[in-house]
Amino acid sequence: MTRQTTRNNDAALAAFIAKKAEIDAMLARLQAFSEDHFGADPERLNWADLGSLEYQAHLLKQISDFAFGEGEHAA
C-alpha cells in the first residue's frame, strides 16, 4: 500500500466514524422521541398526529429497506 492510499484510507475511516457518530446521535434522539409518543399528547391525539407518524414511519422504512436490501432495494 502506498502512503497516498494509506492516507486516503485513514481519512475515509475518520469520516466514516464521524458520520456513524452522527447517525448514532440521531437514533438516540429518535428513540427518546418515540418514548415521548413522538411529541403527541396521548390524551389529545388526533388524525394529524397519526399522519405525521405515518410519514416518519415511511421515511424510516426507506432507510431500513436500503440498509437491509429489502423493499425496492431487494436483490
C-alpha angles and dihedrals in degrees: 000000000000124000089249091055092046091050091048091049091047091049091048091049092050091048091047093051091048092050091047089053089051091052092046089054091050091049091051091051091048091050091052090046090052091050087054091054091257090291094302122130104232090212093054100034116148140175092272089060089053091048091053091048092049090052092050090048089051092054093046090049089055090053093045093048090050093048095048100033093245135132111012089354094059116123 
